[in-house]
Amino acid sequence: MASLNSVPRLDGTDLWRRFSQLDFLDVWTWGIKVVLSLVILTLLMALAGGALATVWDIRLLVDHSTEVVLR
């Protein structure tokens, strides 16, 4: 139980002190980085999916006749 007593607790004044020292420009920068990372990840997944779909469709050229492939 000694370890539980050594854990610092946040009271209202300590929480307000931390909040008042918070730099909103850093929060904004972090948020923009997260959003842009998600956008880049989504675009890369879409490009990979398109490439896989193209490779899958090229497989049709080998397996089927030209008439079926051009449909």
N, CA, C, O and CB atoms as a CASP TS submission, in Angstrom:
PFRMAT TS
TARGET T0000
AUTHOR 0000-0000-0000
METHOD Language model
MODEL 1
PARENT N/A
ATOM      1  N   MET     1       0.803  -1.204   0.000  1.00  0.00           N
ATOM      2  CA  MET     1       0.000   0.000   0.000  1.00  0.00           C
ATOM      3  C   MET     1       0.842   1.263   0.000  1.00  0.00           C
ATOM      4  O   MET     1       0.335   2.351  -0.272  1.00  0.00           O
ATOM      5  CB  MET     1      -0.911   0.001   1.182  1.00  0.00           C
ATOM      6  N   ALA     2       2.095   1.129   0.296  1.00  0.00           N
ATOM      7  CA  ALA     2       2.956   2.304   0.326  1.00  0.00           C
ATOM      8  C   ALA     2       3.094   2.918  -1.059  1.00  0.00           C
ATOM      9  O   ALA     2       3.276   4.129  -1.189  1.00  0.00           O
ATOM     10  CB  ALA     2       4.329   1.943   0.877  1.00  0.00           C
ATOM     11  N   SER     3       3.008   2.082  -2.100  1.00  0.00           N
ATOM     12  CA  SER     3       3.157   2.613  -3.446  1.00  0.00           C
ATOM     13  C   SER     3       1.957   3.473  -3.846  1.00  0.00           C
ATOM     14  O   SER     3       2.112   4.418  -4.620  1.00  0.00           O
ATOM     15  CB  SER     3       3.340   1.474  -4.441  1.00  0.00           C
ATOM     16  N   LEU     4       0.778   3.165  -3.338  1.00  0.00           N
ATOM     17  CA  LEU     4      -0.391   3.980  -3.651  1.00  0.00           C
ATOM     18  C   LEU     4      -0.311   5.355  -3.007  1.00  0.00           C
ATOM     19  O   LEU     4      -0.813   6.332  -3.564  1.00  0.00           O
ATOM     20  CB  LEU     4      -1.655   3.277  -3.201  1.00  0.00           C
ATOM     21  N   ASN     5       0.311   5.437  -1.848  1.00  0.00           N
ATOM     22  CA  ASN     5       0.432   6.726  -1.177  1.00  0.00           C
ATOM     23  C   ASN     5       1.454   7.631  -1.854  1.00  0.00           C
ATOM     24  O   ASN     5       1.408   8.850  -1.690  1.00  0.00           O
ATOM     25  CB  ASN     5       0.811   6.521   0.274  1.00  0.00           C
ATOM     26  N   SER     6       2.372   7.045  -2.613  1.00  0.00           N
ATOM     27  CA  SER     6       3.405   7.859  -3.258  1.00  0.00           C
ATOM     28  C   SER     6       2.954   8.408  -4.614  1.00  0.00           C
ATOM     29  O   SER     6       3.665   9.212  -5.215  1.00  0.00           O
ATOM     30  CB  SER     6       4.672   7.039  -3.435  1.00  0.00           C
ATOM     31  N   VAL     7       1.795   7.991  -5.100  1.00  0.00           N
ATOM     32  CA  VAL     7       1.287   8.487  -6.380  1.00  0.00           C
ATOM     33  C   VAL     7       0.761   9.906  -6.181  1.00  0.00           C
ATOM     34  O   VAL     7      -0.095  10.135  -5.327  1.00  0.00           O
ATOM     35  CB  VAL     7       0.167   7.552  -6.946  1.00  0.00           C
ATOM     36  N   PRO     8       1.271  10.864  -6.968  1.00  0.00           N
ATOM     37  CA  PRO     8       0.782  12.233  -6.805  1.00  0.00           C
ATOM     38  C   PRO     8      -0.655  12.365  -7.324  1.00  0.00           C
ATOM     39  O   PRO     8      -1.011  11.824  -8.371  1.00  0.00           O
ATOM     40  CB  PRO     8       1.707  13.223  -7.540  1.00  0.00           C
ATOM     41  N   ARG     9      -1.442  13.079  -6.579  1.00  0.00           N
ATOM     42  CA  ARG     9      -2.834  13.287  -6.968  1.00  0.00           C
ATOM     43  C   ARG     9      -3.000  14.695  -7.513  1.00  0.00           C
ATOM     44  O   ARG     9      -2.368  15.643  -7.047  1.00  0.00           O
ATOM     45  CB  ARG     9      -3.788  13.049  -5.773  1.00  0.00           C
ATOM     46  N   LEU    10      -3.864  14.806  -8.509  1.00  0.00           N
ATOM     47  CA  LEU    10      -4.126  16.112  -9.101  1.00  0.00           C
ATOM     48  C   LEU    10      -5.297  16.764  -8.382  1.00  0.00           C
ATOM     49  O   LEU    10      -6.420  16.261  -8.419  1.00  0.00           O
ATOM     50  CB  LEU    10      -4.415  15.987 -10.617  1.00  0.00           C
ATOM     51  N   ASP    11      -5.031  17.865  -7.743  1.00  0.00           N
ATOM     52  CA  ASP    11      -6.132  18.625  -7.175  1.00  0.00           C
ATOM     53  C   ASP    11      -6.472  19.758  -8.140  1.00  0.00           C
ATOM     54  O   ASP    11      -5.844  19.884  -9.191  1.00  0.00           O
ATOM     55  CB  ASP    11      -5.771  19.175  -5.755  1.00  0.00           C
ATOM     56  N   GLY    12      -7.429  20.557  -7.804  1.00  0.00           N
ATOM     57  CA  GLY    12      -7.893  21.607  -8.704  1.00  0.00           C
ATOM     58  C   GLY    12      -6.825  22.634  -9.029  1.00  0.00           C
ATOM     59  O   GLY    12      -6.733  23.081 -10.173  1.00  0.00           O
ATOM     60  N   THR    13      -6.020  23.015  -8.059  1.00  0.00           N
ATOM     61  CA  THR    13      -5.004  24.038  -8.316  1.00  0.00           C
ATOM     62  C   THR    13      -3.888  23.503  -9.200  1.00  0.00           C
ATOM     63  O   THR    13      -3.393  24.210 -10.077  1.00  0.00           O
ATOM     64  CB  THR    13      -4.423  24.552  -7.001  1.00  0.00           C
ATOM     65  N   ASP    14      -3.491  22.257  -8.971  1.00  0.00           N
ATOM     66  CA  ASP    14      -2.435  21.672  -9.796  1.00  0.00           C
ATOM     67  C   ASP    14      -2.923  21.493 -11.231  1.00  0.00           C
ATOM     68  O   ASP    14      -2.175  21.747 -12.175  1.00  0.00           O
ATOM     69  CB  ASP    14      -1.973  20.319  -9.213  1.00  0.00           C
ATOM     70  N   LEU    15      -4.153  21.063 -11.400  1.00  0.00           N
ATOM     71  CA  LEU    15      -4.726  20.903 -12.734  1.00  0.00           C
ATOM     72  C   LEU    15      -4.837  22.249 -13.443  1.00  0.00           C
ATOM     73  O   LEU    15      -4.533  22.352 -14.631  1.00  0.00           O
ATOM     74  CB  LEU    15      -6.105  20.234 -12.649  1.00  0.00           C
ATOM     75  N   TRP    16      -5.269  23.278 -12.722  1.00  0.00           N
ATOM     76  CA  TRP    16      -5.380  24.612 -13.319  1.00  0.00           C
ATOM     77  C   TRP    16      -3.999  25.162 -13.696  1.00  0.00           C
ATOM     78  O   TRP    16      -3.859  25.833 -14.719  1.00  0.00           O
ATOM     79  CB  TRP    16      -6.088  25.576 -12.346  1.00  0.00           C
ATOM     80  N   ARG    17      -2.992  24.884 -12.883  1.00  0.00           N
ATOM     81  CA  ARG    17      -1.636  25.338 -13.190  1.00  0.00           C
ATOM     82  C   ARG    17      -1.125  24.679 -14.466  1.00  0.00           C
ATOM     83  O   ARG    17      -0.528  25.343 -15.313  1.00  0.00           O
ATOM     84  CB  ARG    17      -0.685  25.036 -12.018  1.00  0.00           C
ATOM     85  N   ARG    18      -1.359  23.374 -14.605  1.00  0.00           N
ATOM     86  CA  ARG    18      -0.931  22.683 -15.825  1.00  0.00           C
ATOM     87  C   ARG    18      -1.689  23.191 -17.044  1.00  0.00           C
ATOM     88  O   ARG    18      -1.104  23.354 -18.114  1.00  0.00           O
ATOM     89  CB  ARG    18      -1.130  21.174 -15.680  1.00  0.00           C
ATOM     90  N   PHE    19      -2.969  23.437 -16.892  1.00  0.00           N
ATOM     91  CA  PHE    19      -3.772  23.922 -18.012  1.00  0.00           C
ATOM     92  C   PHE    19      -3.352  25.328 -18.419  1.00  0.00           C
ATOM     93  O   PHE    19      -3.346  25.656 -19.606  1.00  0.00           O
ATOM     94  CB  PHE    19      -5.258  23.901 -17.652  1.00  0.00           C
ATOM     95  N   SER    20      -3.004  26.153 -17.451  1.00  0.00           N
ATOM     96  CA  SER    20      -2.612  27.526 -17.782  1.00  0.00           C
ATOM     97  C   SER    20      -1.249  27.567 -18.464  1.00  0.00           C
ATOM     98  O   SER    20      -0.967  28.526 -19.183  1.00  0.00           O
ATOM     99  CB  SER    20      -2.589  28.392 -16.519  1.00  0.00           C
ATOM    100  N   GLN    21      -0.403  26.580 -18.271  1.00  0.00           N
ATOM    101  CA  GLN    21       0.896  26.527 -18.918  1.00  0.00           C
ATOM    102  C   GLN    21       0.850  25.803 -20.263  1.00  0.00           C
ATOM    103  O   GLN    21       1.874  25.669 -20.934  1.00  0.00           O
ATOM    104  CB  GLN    21       1.889  25.853 -18.008  1.00  0.00           C
ATOM    105  N   LEU    22      -0.332  25.339 -20.655  1.00  0.00           N
ATOM    106  CA  LEU    22      -0.483  24.612 -21.908  1.00  0.00           C
ATOM    107  C   LEU    22      -0.351  25.566 -23.091  1.00  0.00           C
ATOM    108  O   LEU    22      -1.003  26.609 -23.131  1.00  0.00           O
ATOM    109  CB  LEU    22      -1.838  23.884 -21.952  1.00  0.00           C
ATOM    110  N   ASP    23       0.483  25.208 -24.040  1.00  0.00           N
ATOM    111  CA  ASP    23       0.674  26.035 -25.228  1.00  0.00           C
ATOM    112  C   ASP    23      -0.262  25.524 -26.322  1.00  0.00           C
ATOM    113  O   ASP    23      -0.080  24.421 -26.837  1.00  0.00           O
ATOM    114  CB  ASP    23       2.168  26.012 -25.706  1.00  0.00           C
ATOM    115  N   PHE    24      -1.259  26.331 -26.671  1.00  0.00           N
ATOM    116  CA  PHE    24      -2.256  25.897 -27.636  1.00  0.00           C
ATOM    117  C   PHE    24      -1.678  25.769 -29.039  1.00  0.00           C
ATOM    118  O   PHE    24      -2.236  25.048 -29.867  1.00  0.00           O
ATOM    119  CB  PHE    24      -3.417  26.859 -27.646  1.00  0.00           C
ATOM    120  N   LEU    25      -0.584  26.445 -29.323  1.00  0.00           N
ATOM    121  CA  LEU    25       0.068  26.292 -30.620  1.00  0.00           C
ATOM    122  C   LEU    25       0.651  24.885 -30.750  1.00  0.00           C
ATOM    123  O   LEU    25       0.604  24.289 -31.826  1.00  0.00           O
ATOM    124  CB  LEU    25       1.176  27.358 -30.804  1.00  0.00           C
ATOM    125  N   ASP    26       1.196  24.358 -29.664  1.00  0.00           N
ATOM    126  CA  ASP    26       1.699  22.981 -29.688  1.00  0.00           C
ATOM    127  C   ASP    26       0.556  21.982 -29.864  1.00  0.00           C
ATOM    128  O   ASP    26       0.700  20.992 -30.583  1.00  0.00           O
ATOM    129  CB  ASP    26       2.476  22.671 -28.396  1.00  0.00           C
ATOM    130  N   VAL    27      -0.564  22.235 -29.218  1.00  0.00           N
ATOM    131  CA  VAL    27      -1.728  21.356 -29.358  1.00  0.00           C
ATOM    132  C   VAL    27      -2.239  21.408 -30.792  1.00  0.00           C
ATOM    133  O   VAL    27      -2.554  20.370 -31.374  1.00  0.00           O
ATOM    134  CB  VAL    27      -2.853  21.759 -28.365  1.00  0.00           C
ATOM    135  N   TRP    28      -2.323  22.603 -31.365  1.00  0.00           N
ATOM    136  CA  TRP    28      -2.772  22.773 -32.743  1.00  0.00           C
ATOM    137  C   TRP    28      -1.829  22.044 -33.706  1.00  0.00           C
ATOM    138  O   TRP    28      -2.286  21.350 -34.615  1.00  0.00           O
ATOM    139  CB  TRP    28      -2.855  24.273 -33.103  1.00  0.00           C
ATOM    140  N   THR    29      -0.516  22.199 -33.510  1.00  0.00           N
ATOM    141  CA  THR    29       0.475  21.541 -34.358  1.00  0.00           C
ATOM    142  C   THR    29       0.343  20.027 -34.254  1.00  0.00           C
ATOM    143  O   THR    29       0.388  19.334 -35.271  1.00  0.00           O
ATOM    144  CB  THR    29       1.896  21.980 -33.970  1.00  0.00           C
ATOM    145  N   TRP    30       0.183  19.510 -33.054  1.00  0.00           N
ATOM    146  CA  TRP    30       0.015  18.073 -32.854  1.00  0.00           C
ATOM    147  C   TRP    30      -1.252  17.591 -33.557  1.00  0.00           C
ATOM    148  O   TRP    30      -1.234  16.544 -34.204  1.00  0.00           O
ATOM    149  CB  TRP    30      -0.039  17.733 -31.346  1.00  0.00           C
ATOM    150  N   GLY    31      -2.338  18.328 -33.442  1.00  0.00           N
ATOM    151  CA  GLY    31      -3.597  17.945 -34.080  1.00  0.00           C
ATOM    152  C   GLY    31      -3.487  17.932 -35.601  1.00  0.00           C
ATOM    153  O   GLY    31      -3.998  17.023 -36.255  1.00  0.00           O
ATOM    154  N   ILE    32      -2.822  18.936 -36.160  1.00  0.00           N
ATOM    155  CA  ILE    32      -2.646  18.995 -37.604  1.00  0.00           C
ATOM    156  C   ILE    32      -1.793  17.823 -38.078  1.00  0.00           C
ATOM    157  O   ILE    32      -2.083  17.232 -39.118  1.00  0.00           O
ATOM    158  CB  ILE    32      -2.004  20.331 -38.017  1.00  0.00           C
ATOM    159  N   LYS    33      -0.752  17.480 -37.333  1.00  0.00           N
ATOM    160  CA  LYS    33       0.094  16.339 -37.701  1.00  0.00           C
ATOM    161  C   LYS    33      -0.700  15.043 -37.699  1.00  0.00           C
ATOM    162  O   LYS    33      -0.528  14.204 -38.584  1.00  0.00           O
ATOM    163  CB  LYS    33       1.283  16.222 -36.744  1.00  0.00           C
ATOM    164  N   VAL    34      -1.564  14.879 -36.716  1.00  0.00           N
ATOM    165  CA  VAL    34      -2.385  13.664 -36.639  1.00  0.00           C
ATOM    166  C   VAL    34      -3.336  13.593 -37.825  1.00  0.00           C
ATOM    167  O   VAL    34      -3.456  12.547 -38.462  1.00  0.00           O
ATOM    168  CB  VAL    34      -3.181  13.623 -35.315  1.00  0.00           C
ATOM    169  N   VAL    35      -4.012  14.696 -38.125  1.00  0.00           N
ATOM    170  CA  VAL    35      -4.976  14.710 -39.231  1.00  0.00           C
ATOM    171  C   VAL    35      -4.275  14.453 -40.560  1.00  0.00           C
ATOM    172  O   VAL    35      -4.753  13.654 -41.366  1.00  0.00           O
ATOM    173  CB  VAL    35      -5.726  16.054 -39.279  1.00  0.00           C
ATOM    174  N   LEU    36      -3.154  15.118 -40.797  1.00  0.00           N
ATOM    175  CA  LEU    36      -2.438  14.922 -42.048  1.00  0.00           C
ATOM    176  C   LEU    36      -1.869  13.513 -42.162  1.00  0.00           C
ATOM    177  O   LEU    36      -1.825  12.953 -43.257  1.00  0.00           O
ATOM    178  CB  LEU    36      -1.324  15.939 -42.174  1.00  0.00           C
ATOM    179  N   SER    37      -1.438  12.940 -41.058  1.00  0.00           N
ATOM    180  CA  SER    37      -0.961  11.559 -41.090  1.00  0.00           C
ATOM    181  C   SER    37      -2.089  10.598 -41.471  1.00  0.00           C
ATOM    182  O   SER    37      -1.874   9.653 -42.229  1.00  0.00           O
ATOM    183  CB  SER    37      -0.370  11.167 -39.727  1.00  0.00           C
ATOM    184  N   LEU    38      -3.277  10.840 -40.949  1.00  0.00           N
ATOM    185  CA  LEU    38      -4.422  10.000 -41.314  1.00  0.00           C
ATOM    186  C   LEU    38      -4.791  10.167 -42.783  1.00  0.00           C
ATOM    187  O   LEU    38      -5.146   9.193 -43.446  1.00  0.00           O
ATOM    188  CB  LEU    38      -5.629  10.333 -40.436  1.00  0.00           C
ATOM    189  N   VAL    39      -4.710  11.391 -43.298  1.00  0.00           N
ATOM    190  CA  VAL    39      -5.008  11.627 -44.712  1.00  0.00           C
ATOM    191  C   VAL    39      -3.990  10.906 -45.591  1.00  0.00           C
ATOM    192  O   VAL    39      -4.360  10.263 -46.574  1.00  0.00           O
ATOM    193  CB  VAL    39      -5.012  13.143 -45.025  1.00  0.00           C
ATOM    194  N   ILE    40      -2.713  11.011 -45.240  1.00  0.00           N
ATOM    195  CA  ILE    40      -1.670  10.342 -46.023  1.00  0.00           C
ATOM    196  C   ILE    40      -1.853   8.828 -45.963  1.00  0.00           C
ATOM    197  O   ILE    40      -1.710   8.151 -46.981  1.00  0.00           O
ATOM    198  CB  ILE    40      -0.264  10.734 -45.509  1.00  0.00           C
ATOM    199  N   LEU    41      -2.161   8.295 -44.802  1.00  0.00           N
ATOM    200  CA  LEU    41      -2.385   6.860 -44.664  1.00  0.00           C
ATOM    201  C   LEU    41      -3.569   6.408 -45.516  1.00  0.00           C
ATOM    202  O   LEU    41      -3.507   5.358 -46.155  1.00  0.00           O
ATOM    203  CB  LEU    41      -2.622   6.496 -43.194  1.00  0.00           C
ATOM    204  N   THR    42      -4.634   7.187 -45.527  1.00  0.00           N
ATOM    205  CA  THR    42      -5.802   6.858 -46.335  1.00  0.00           C
ATOM    206  C   THR    42      -5.469   6.878 -47.819  1.00  0.00           C
ATOM    207  O   THR    42      -5.887   5.989 -48.561  1.00  0.00           O
ATOM    208  CB  THR    42      -6.941   7.827 -46.042  1.00  0.00           C
ATOM    209  N   LEU    43      -4.723   7.883 -48.257  1.00  0.00           N
ATOM    210  CA  LEU    43      -4.331   7.954 -49.668  1.00  0.00           C
ATOM    211  C   LEU    43      -3.432   6.791 -50.066  1.00  0.00           C
ATOM    212  O   LEU    43      -3.597   6.230 -51.149  1.00  0.00           O
ATOM    213  CB  LEU    43      -3.622   9.271 -49.952  1.00  0.00           C
ATOM    214  N   LEU    44      -2.492   6.423 -49.215  1.00  0.00           N
ATOM    215  CA  LEU    44      -1.620   5.285 -49.521  1.00  0.00           C
ATOM    216  C   LEU    44      -2.399   3.981 -49.596  1.00  0.00           C
ATOM    217  O   LEU    44      -2.120   3.137 -50.449  1.00  0.00           O
ATOM    218  CB  LEU    44      -0.520   5.167 -48.475  1.00  0.00           C
ATOM    219  N   MET    45      -3.362   3.813 -48.719  1.00  0.00           N
ATOM    220  CA  MET    45      -4.190   2.609 -48.762  1.00  0.00           C
ATOM    221  C   MET    45      -5.030   2.572 -50.035  1.00  0.00           C
ATOM    222  O   MET    45      -5.201   1.509 -50.632  1.00  0.00           O
ATOM    223  CB  MET    45      -5.097   2.538 -47.528  1.00  0.00           C
ATOM    224  N   ALA    46      -5.557   3.727 -50.454  1.00  0.00           N
ATOM    225  CA  ALA    46      -6.341   3.784 -51.692  1.00  0.00           C
ATOM    226  C   ALA    46      -5.467   3.483 -52.904  1.00  0.00           C
ATOM    227  O   ALA    46      -5.894   2.775 -53.816  1.00  0.00           O
ATOM    228  CB  ALA    46      -7.002   5.165 -51.847  1.00  0.00           C
ATOM    229  N   LEU    47      -4.248   4.015 -52.923  1.00  0.00           N
ATOM    230  CA  LEU    47      -3.339   3.729 -54.034  1.00  0.00           C
ATOM    231  C   LEU    47      -2.962   2.249 -54.073  1.00  0.00           C
ATOM    232  O   LEU    47      -2.915   1.650 -55.148  1.00  0.00           O
ATOM    233  CB  LEU    47      -2.074   4.590 -53.921  1.00  0.00           C
ATOM    234  N   ALA    48      -2.697   1.666 -52.923  1.00  0.00           N
ATOM    235  CA  ALA    48      -2.362   0.246 -52.875  1.00  0.00           C
ATOM    236  C   ALA    48      -3.552  -0.606 -53.315  1.00  0.00           C
ATOM    237  O   ALA    48      -3.381  -1.598 -54.024  1.00  0.00           O
ATOM    238  CB  ALA    48      -1.917  -0.153 -51.458  1.00  0.00           C
ATOM    239  N   GLY    49      -4.739  -0.222 -52.900  1.00  0.00           N
ATOM    240  CA  GLY    49      -5.941  -0.952 -53.325  1.00  0.00           C
ATOM    241  C   GLY    49      -6.156  -0.857 -54.822  1.00  0.00           C
ATOM    242  O   GLY    49      -6.534  -1.841 -55.459  1.00  0.00           O
ATOM    243  N   GLY    50      -5.920   0.324 -55.395  1.00  0.00           N
ATOM    244  CA  GLY    50      -6.047   0.479 -56.837  1.00  0.00           C
ATOM    245  C   GLY    50      -5.025  -0.336 -57.598  1.00  0.00           C
ATOM    246  O   GLY    50      -5.335  -0.911 -58.642  1.00  0.00           O
ATOM    247  N   ALA    51      -3.821  -0.389 -57.088  1.00  0.00           N
ATOM    248  CA  ALA    51      -2.783  -1.191 -57.735  1.00  0.00           C
ATOM    249  C   ALA    51      -3.124  -2.676 -57.665  1.00  0.00           C
ATOM    250  O   ALA    51      -2.941  -3.402 -58.642  1.00  0.00           O
ATOM    251  CB  ALA    51      -1.416  -0.931 -57.082  1.00  0.00           C
ATOM    252  N   LEU    52      -3.615  -3.125 -56.526  1.00  0.00           N
ATOM    253  CA  LEU    52      -4.005  -4.530 -56.399  1.00  0.00           C
ATOM    254  C   LEU    52      -5.188  -4.865 -57.304  1.00  0.00           C
ATOM    255  O   LEU    52      -5.234  -5.947 -57.889  1.00  0.00           O
ATOM    256  CB  LEU    52      -4.353  -4.854 -54.945  1.00  0.00           C
ATOM    257  N   ALA    53      -6.137  -3.950 -57.422  1.00  0.00           N
ATOM    258  CA  ALA    53      -7.273  -4.184 -58.321  1.00  0.00           C
ATOM    259  C   ALA    53      -6.805  -4.267 -59.767  1.00  0.00           C
ATOM    260  O   ALA    53      -7.318  -5.078 -60.539  1.00  0.00           O
ATOM    261  CB  ALA    53      -8.325  -3.068 -58.168  1.00  0.00           C
ATOM    262  N   THR    54      -5.839  -3.442 -60.139  1.00  0.00           N
ATOM    263  CA  THR    54      -5.305  -3.485 -61.499  1.00  0.00           C
ATOM    264  C   THR    54      -4.591  -4.808 -61.759  1.00  0.00           C
ATOM    265  O   THR    54      -4.770  -5.413 -62.816  1.00  0.00           O
ATOM    266  CB  THR    54      -4.345  -2.310 -61.738  1.00  0.00           C
ATOM    267  N   VAL    55      -3.791  -5.256 -60.809  1.00  0.00           N
ATOM    268  CA  VAL    55      -3.100  -6.539 -60.969  1.00  0.00           C
ATOM    269  C   VAL    55      -4.108  -7.676 -61.052  1.00  0.00           C
ATOM    270  O   VAL    55      -3.927  -8.618 -61.823  1.00  0.00           O
ATOM    271  CB  VAL    55      -2.119  -6.781 -59.803  1.00  0.00           C
ATOM    272  N   TRP    56      -5.161  -7.587 -60.264  1.00  0.00           N
ATOM    273  CA  TRP    56      -6.203  -8.623 -60.291  1.00  0.00           C
ATOM    274  C   TRP    56      -6.895  -8.638 -61.649  1.00  0.00           C
ATOM    275  O   TRP    56      -7.205  -9.710 -62.168  1.00  0.00           O
ATOM    276  CB  TRP    56      -7.241  -8.389 -59.164  1.00  0.00           C
ATOM    277  N   ASP    57      -7.142  -7.463 -62.235  1.00  0.00           N
ATOM    278  CA  ASP    57      -7.774  -7.395 -63.550  1.00  0.00           C
ATOM    279  C   ASP    57      -6.835  -7.863 -64.655  1.00  0.00           C
ATOM    280  O   ASP    57      -7.297  -8.422 -65.649  1.00  0.00           O
ATOM    281  CB  ASP    57      -8.238  -5.977 -63.835  1.00  0.00           C
ATOM    282  N   ILE    58      -5.548  -7.652 -64.511  1.00  0.00           N
ATOM    283  CA  ILE    58      -4.592  -8.141 -65.509  1.00  0.00           C
ATOM    284  C   ILE    58      -4.592  -9.664 -65.531  1.00  0.00           C
ATOM    285  O   ILE    58      -4.336 -10.271 -66.571  1.00  0.00           O
ATOM    286  CB  ILE    58      -3.170  -7.609 -65.215  1.00  0.00           C
ATOM    287  N   ARG    59      -4.877 -10.279 -64.398  1.00  0.00           N
ATOM    288  CA  ARG    59      -4.965 -11.730 -64.328  1.00  0.00           C
ATOM    289  C   ARG    59      -6.053 -12.250 -65.266  1.00  0.00           C
ATOM    290  O   ARG    59      -5.942 -13.357 -65.793  1.00  0.00           O
ATOM    291  CB  ARG    59      -5.242 -12.180 -62.889  1.00  0.00           C
ATOM    292  N   LEU    60      -7.105 -11.455 -65.476  1.00  0.00           N
ATOM    293  CA  LEU    60      -8.177 -11.863 -66.384  1.00  0.00           C
ATOM    294  C   LEU    60      -7.680 -12.032 -67.815  1.00  0.00           C
ATOM    295  O   LEU    60      -8.206 -12.865 -68.552  1.00  0.00           O
ATOM    296  CB  LEU    60      -9.306 -10.847 -66.349  1.00  0.00           C
ATOM    297  N   LEU    61      -6.680 -11.258 -68.220  1.00  0.00           N
ATOM    298  CA  LEU    61      -6.145 -11.366 -69.578  1.00  0.00           C
ATOM    299  C   LEU    61      -5.571 -12.751 -69.844  1.00  0.00           C
ATOM    300  O   LEU    61      -5.625 -13.256 -70.965  1.00  0.00           O
ATOM    301  CB  LEU    61      -5.072 -10.308 -69.811  1.00  0.00           C
ATOM    302  N   VAL    62      -5.024 -13.354 -68.799  1.00  0.00           N
ATOM    303  CA  VAL    62      -4.413 -14.668 -68.952  1.00  0.00           C
ATOM    304  C   VAL    62      -5.469 -15.768 -68.891  1.00  0.00           C
ATOM    305  O   VAL    62      -5.382 -16.755 -69.622  1.00  0.00           O
ATOM    306  CB  VAL    62      -3.351 -14.893 -67.871  1.00  0.00           C
ATOM    307  N   ASP    63      -6.459 -15.603 -68.028  1.00  0.00           N
ATOM    308  CA  ASP    63      -7.416 -16.676 -67.781  1.00  0.00           C
ATOM    309  C   ASP    63      -8.567 -16.733 -68.791  1.00  0.00           C
ATOM    310  O   ASP    63      -9.080 -17.816 -69.072  1.00  0.00           O
ATOM    311  CB  ASP    63      -7.977 -16.526 -66.407  1.00  0.00           C
ATOM    312  N   HIS    64      -8.978 -15.593 -69.335  1.00  0.00           N
ATOM    313  CA  HIS    64     -10.183 -15.555 -70.172  1.00  0.00           C
ATOM    314  C   HIS    64      -9.858 -15.052 -71.571  1.00  0.00           C
ATOM    315  O   HIS    64      -8.756 -14.588 -71.860  1.00  0.00           O
ATOM    316  CB  HIS    64     -11.258 -14.664 -69.531  1.00  0.00           C
ATOM    317  N   SER    65     -10.870 -15.166 -72.424  1.00  0.00           N
ATOM    318  CA  SER    65     -10.696 -14.683 -73.791  1.00  0.00           C
ATOM    319  C   SER    65     -10.755 -13.159 -73.813  1.00  0.00           C
ATOM    320  O   SER    65     -11.181 -12.534 -72.842  1.00  0.00           O
ATOM    321  CB  SER    65     -11.774 -15.281 -74.726  1.00  0.00           C
ATOM    322  N   THR    66     -10.328 -12.570 -74.916  1.00  0.00           N
ATOM    323  CA  THR    66     -10.295 -11.116 -75.052  1.00  0.00           C
ATOM    324  C   THR    66     -11.686 -10.531 -74.955  1.00  0.00           C
ATOM    325  O   THR    66     -11.861  -9.455 -74.384  1.00  0.00           O
ATOM    326  CB  THR    66      -9.653 -10.716 -76.372  1.00  0.00           C
ATOM    327  N   GLU    67     -12.685 -11.219 -75.503  1.00  0.00           N
ATOM    328  CA  GLU    67     -14.060 -10.716 -75.479  1.00  0.00           C
ATOM    329  C   GLU    67     -14.558 -10.561 -74.032  1.00  0.00           C
ATOM    330  O   GLU    67     -15.196  -9.565 -73.693  1.00  0.00           O
ATOM    331  CB  GLU    67     -14.993 -11.666 -76.268  1.00  0.00           C
ATOM    332  N   VAL    68     -14.266 -11.534 -73.206  1.00  0.00           N
ATOM    333  CA  VAL    68     -14.708 -11.489 -71.805  1.00  0.00           C
ATOM    334  C   VAL    68     -13.948 -10.392 -71.061  1.00  0.00           C
ATOM    335  O   VAL    68     -14.538  -9.693 -70.236  1.00  0.00           O
ATOM    336  CB  VAL    68     -14.494 -12.868 -71.110  1.00  0.00           C
ATOM    337  N   VAL    69     -12.681 -10.231 -71.329  1.00  0.00           N
ATOM    338  CA  VAL    69     -11.877  -9.239 -70.627  1.00  0.00           C
ATOM    339  C   VAL    69     -12.315  -7.827 -70.969  1.00  0.00           C
ATOM    340  O   VAL    69     -12.349  -6.965 -70.091  1.00  0.00           O
ATOM    341  CB  VAL    69     -10.408  -9.421 -70.958  1.00  0.00           C
ATOM    342  N   LEU    70     -12.654  -7.568 -72.243  1.00  0.00           N
ATOM    343  CA  LEU    70     -13.033  -6.220 -72.660  1.00  0.00           C
ATOM    344  C   LEU    70     -14.420  -5.814 -72.183  1.00  0.00           C
ATOM    345  O   LEU    70     -14.771  -4.636 -72.254  1.00  0.00           O
ATOM    346  CB  LEU    70     -12.972  -6.117 -74.155  1.00  0.00           C
ATOM    347  N   ARG    71     -15.208  -6.753 -71.705  1.00  0.00           N
ATOM    348  CA  ARG    71     -16.511  -6.396 -71.161  1.00  0.00           C
ATOM    349  C   ARG    71     -16.318  -5.655 -69.871  1.00  0.00           C
ATOM    350  O   ARG    71     -17.295  -5.256 -69.237  1.00  0.00           O
ATOM    351  CB  ARG    71     -17.389  -7.634 -70.948  1.00  0.00           C
TER
END
